[in-house]
Amino acid sequence: MQKEKNIRRFSKAELEELRARGESRTDLARVQVKTAEELERDIASDPDFSDMAENWYESAEAVMPTPKKLLSLRLDNDVVDWFKQQGPGYQTRINAVLRAFIQQSQKRRA
């Protein structure tokens, strides 16, 4: 697995100290001062949004995550390799594919 160079780890005590000083772990202040044009440009240049429909949010649903269940599952090597080649988060993607299958199956039965 490839590690990111810019990851910084904090202990619980360090995070509590940051919060007590009013410091944030985000760049919200930097985002808040951007103009609408700058935000649009940033979104347009983001590869994660390159193939998104302009009105994607109209059919979006807020979904609260549910606790995961730990289990041992045997999958074909080529299936696991393909998901891993897509990058970090392959287990989450496998879960999303299974969830989509369930949702489509339920729609066909309804």
Buried (B, 14 or more C-beta within 10 A) or exposed (E): EEEEEEEEEEEEEEEEEEEEEEEEEEEEEEEEEEEEEEEEEEEEEEEEEEEEEEEEEEEEEEEEEEEEEEEEEEEEEEEBEEBBEEEEEBEEBBEEEEEEEEEEEEEEEE
